[in-house]
Amino acid sequence: LWSKEDKEYWKDRYGITRFTLEFYNVEPIDYYWINDNRFKCRSITYSYEFGNGARDIYAPLDKEYKWPASTTKANQHIYGLDQLPTCGNILFIVSSLKEVMFLSEFGISAIAPQSETVFIPEEILWALELRFDEIIIMFDFDRAGCVNASKQANERGLKYMKFCPVMINEFEAKDLTDGFEKNNERIINLLNNYERYL
């Protein structure tokens, strides 16, 4: 069941509503199983459900075990792919499902690979290029995000947000959701004027 703590984490910090969480098949859990062993969650924890038994377990406040279990890494699941509209103007490739859901709150389509070093398979990217007028990579504001975005954009002929490491100081955060929590107006301005960073 959804609790006050869930709202405080998702809605109050990042503006992500319960409707959006349920649309992306995210649900709160108290327990999870690994190899038939049941573990009690030590803090707020969520199951990212992807069908056919595939899921990730996410405990955002647990510093030791933030991702205690995952069955999606082996098949390189693409977060948000199943929830995309049939077509659109812009599709962002971001670094996590949390950022996919965050952008969804603004009516912006987005997907995320397993990590910034794993890219979307070519056959899926080709299909997406037929559905969206423009595909833009927007990884984290840190150096790793900048390097990976540049590399993958150059390899695939895509545009990317040119966030140099100094952006961490400007936005006081390493990614969109952290930036929104600290200064939501600045992140909203970034989204409204994203062309400045291409």
ZIBELCOR-V101013 format. One record per residue. N is the residue number from 1. SS is DSSP state (H for helix, E for strand, C for the rest). OMEGA is omega in degrees with one decimal (* if undefined). Layout:
# ZIBELCOR-V101013
N,SS,OMEGA / N,SS,OMEGA
This chain:
# ZIBELCOR-V101013
1,C,178.0 / 2,C,-175.8 / 3,C,176.1 / 4,H,-179.7 / 5,H,177.0 / 6,H,178.7 / 7,H,-179.3 / 8,H,-179.6 / 9,H,-172.3 / 10,H,-173.9 / 11,H,-174.7 / 12,H,-177.5 / 13,H,-171.1 / 14,H,179.6 / 15,C,-178.7 / 16,C,-173.6 / 17,C,176.2 / 18,H,177.5 / 19,H,-179.8 / 20,H,178.3 / 21,H,-178.9 / 22,H,177.1 / 23,H,178.9 / 24,C,174.8 / 25,C,174.7 / 26,E,-179.3 / 27,E,179.2 / 28,E,178.4 / 29,E,175.9 / 30,E,-179.4 / 31,E,171.0 / 32,E,-176.8 / 33,E,171.0 / 34,E,-179.6 / 35,C,177.4 / 36,C,175.4 / 37,E,-178.0 / 38,E,179.1 / 39,E,176.5 / 40,E,179.9 / 41,E,-177.0 / 42,E,178.4 / 43,E,179.7 / 44,E,-174.1 / 45,E,-174.4 / 46,E,173.1 / 47,E,172.1 / 48,E,-174.9 / 49,E,-178.3 / 50,E,178.3 / 51,E,179.4 / 52,C,177.3 / 53,C,179.9 / 54,E,179.8 / 55,E,169.6 / 56,E,175.2 / 57,E,-173.2 / 58,E,177.6 / 59,C,-168.8 / 60,C,-177.2 / 61,C,-179.9 / 62,C,-175.2 / 63,C,-177.7 / 64,C,-177.5 / 65,C,179.8 / 66,C,177.5 / 67,C,-174.8 / 68,C,-179.0 / 69,E,176.5 / 70,E,174.2 / 71,C,-175.8 / 72,C,-174.3 / 73,C,-177.3 / 74,C,-178.7 / 75,C,175.6 / 76,C,179.7 / 77,C,178.0 / 78,C,-178.3 / 79,E,175.1 / 80,C,-176.4 / 81,H,-177.0 / 82,H,-177.5 / 83,H,-178.3 / 84,C,172.9 / 85,C,-178.9 / 86,C,179.8 / 87,C,-179.7 / 88,E,179.9 / 89,E,-173.3 / 90,E,172.8 / 91,E,176.0 / 92,E,170.4 / 93,E,-175.4 / 94,E,-168.8 / 95,C,-177.3 / 96,C,175.7 / 97,H,178.7 / 98,H,178.9 / 99,H,173.6 / 100,H,-178.6 / 101,H,178.0 / 102,H,179.6 / 103,H,177.8 / 104,H,179.1 / 105,C,178.3 / 106,C,-179.2 / 107,C,-177.6 / 108,C,179.7 / 109,E,-179.8 / 110,E,172.1 / 111,E,178.4 / 112,E,173.5 / 113,C,179.4 / 114,C,176.2 / 115,C,-179.4 / 116,C,178.9 / 117,C,177.8 / 118,C,-175.5 / 119,C,-179.3 / 120,C,177.7 / 121,C,-174.0 / 122,H,-177.0 / 123,H,177.3 / 124,H,178.7 / 125,H,178.5 / 126,H,179.2 / 127,H,179.7 / 128,H,178.7 / 129,H,175.7 / 130,H,-176.0 / 131,H,-175.8 / 132,E,-178.2 / 133,E,-175.8 / 134,E,175.8 / 135,E,-174.1 / 136,E,176.2 / 137,E,177.6 / 138,C,178.8 / 139,C,-176.1 / 140,C,-177.8 / 141,C,-175.8 / 142,C,-175.6 / 143,H,179.9 / 144,H,178.3 / 145,H,178.9 / 146,H,-177.2 / 147,H,-178.5 / 148,H,178.4 / 149,H,-180.0 / 150,H,-178.4 / 151,H,-175.8 / 152,H,176.9 / 153,H,-180.0 / 154,H,-179.7 / 155,H,-175.0 / 156,H,179.4 / 157,C,-179.4 / 158,C,171.9 / 159,E,176.3 / 160,E,178.4 / 161,C,-174.5 / 162,C,176.9 / 163,C,174.8 / 164,C,-176.2 / 165,C,179.9 / 166,H,179.7 / 167,H,176.5 / 168,H,178.7 / 169,H,-178.8 / 170,H,-177.0 / 171,H,178.0 / 172,C,-179.4 / 173,C,-178.5 / 174,C,179.5 / 175,C,-175.1 / 176,H,-174.3 / 177,H,176.5 / 178,H,178.2 / 179,H,179.0 / 180,H,-179.9 / 181,H,-176.5 / 182,H,-177.5 / 183,C,-173.0 / 184,H,179.9 / 185,H,-178.9 / 186,H,179.3 / 187,H,176.8 / 188,H,177.2 / 189,H,176.9 / 190,H,-178.4 / 191,H,180.0 / 192,H,-176.6 / 193,C,-174.7 / 194,H,-178.3 / 195,H,-179.1 / 196,H,-174.2 / 197,H,179.5 / 198,C,*
